Amino acid sequence: MDLSTIQMHLDNFATTWDNWAKLFKGVVSAFTNVDNAVNFLSSKGDFADKGADTAAGWFPKTVEAAKK
């Protein structure tokens, strides 16, 4: 095995682990975003007085149009 082959294998090894790290960070980010969305949609905090904890609160114009 010559030196260029060893260098190629080391480069491939480093590149592989860099890409696995990017993939793992992307998966973690996706789960974090889903968790944040679920928490936001299930919270009643600042939006409860505006009715945003229901579908009618999210789409008030649709509800008004249905009443007409």
MIGU-24566 format. One record per atom (N, C-alpha, C): x, z, y negated; residue in one letter. Coordinates in pm, whole numbers, plus 50000, padded with zeros to 5 digits. Layout:
N
XZYA/...
END
This chain:
68
500855000050116M/500005000050000M/500905000049876M/500674990649791D/501534989849674D/500904997649558D/501654998849452L/501255007149338L/499985001849269L/499824988749261S/498634983249195S/497364986449273S/497444986849404T/496274990449485T/495905004949464T/496885013649458I/496635027849433I/495995029649296I/496515022649197Q/495965023649062Q/494525018549059Q/494235007849130M/492885002349136M/491925012549198M/492355019049307H/491505028949372H/491255040949280H/492255045349208L/492085056549116L/491135052749001L/491275040648950D/490375036048844D/488945035348894D/488745030249015N/487405029549073N/486825043449092N/487655052649137F/487215066449157F/486745072549025F/487535070948921A/487185076448789A/485925069848734A/485825056848747T/484655049648697T/483395053948771T/483505055648901T/482355059848981T/481845073448935T/482735082948915W/482305096248874W/481775096348731W/482325088048645D/481775086848509D/480335081648513D/480095071848596N/478755066148607N/477775075848674N/478235083348773W/477375093548834W/477005104148731W/477945107648644A/477665117548540A/476615112148443A/476715099448405K/475715093348316K/474345093348382K/474295089848509L/473035089648583L/472425103648589L/473235113448620F/472745127248630F/472215132048495F/472935129048387K/472475132948253K/471155126048219K/470995113548260G/469745106448235G/468585112548310G/468795116448434V/467745122748514V/467355136248454V/468355144048416V/468095157048354V/467325155248223V/467725145348145S/467045142448019S/465585138548042S/465345130448144A/463975126248175A/463115138248213A/463635147048298F/462875158948336F/462645168148217F/463635169148130T/463485177348010T/462385171747920T/462365158447904N/461335152247821N/459945154347881N/459815153048012V/458525155248077V/458095169748059V/459025178948077D/458715193148059D/458285196047916D/458985190447819N/458615192447679N/457235186747649N/456925175147706A/455605169047684A/454515177547745A/454725182547865V/453725191047930V/453525203847850V/454625209747805N/454505221947726N/453765219347595N/454065208147531F/453385204847406F/451895202747428F/451565195147531L/450165192047556L/449365204147603L/450045213747666S/449325225447714S/449355236947615S/450105235547505S/450165246347406S/448985245647312S/448625256847261K/447525257247167K/448015261047028K/449285263347012G/449925267646889G/449355262446759G/450115255246684D/449735250646550D/448625240246553D/448405234046665F/447455223146670F/446065227546715F/445925240046755A/444635244646806A/443555244046699A/443915247246576D/442905246946471D/442495232846434D/443285223046473K/442965209146446K/442275202546565K/442115209946675G/441455204546792G/442335195646877G/443655196446861A/444545187646934A/444755192147078A/444125203247116D/444275207747254D/443265201047346D/442475191847293T/441515184247373T/441705169347347T/441125161347431A/441205146747411A/440495142947282A/439405149947250A/438685146947126A/439535149947004A/440405160047016G/441295163246906G/442375152646887G/442765146446995W/443795136146986W/443235122946934W/441975120346961F/441355107646922F/440065110146845F/440155116446727P/438925120046655P/438115107946611P/438745096946578K/437995085146533K/437145079346646K/437635080446768T/436885075646883T/435635084046903T/435775097046886V/434635106046902V/433605103346793V/434065101446669E/433145098446559E/432415085246583E/433115075346634A/432485062446660A/431455063446772A/431705072146870A/430765073646982A/429495080646936A/429585088846831K/428415095946783K/427475086946705K/427965075846653K/427155066846570K/426235058246651K/
END
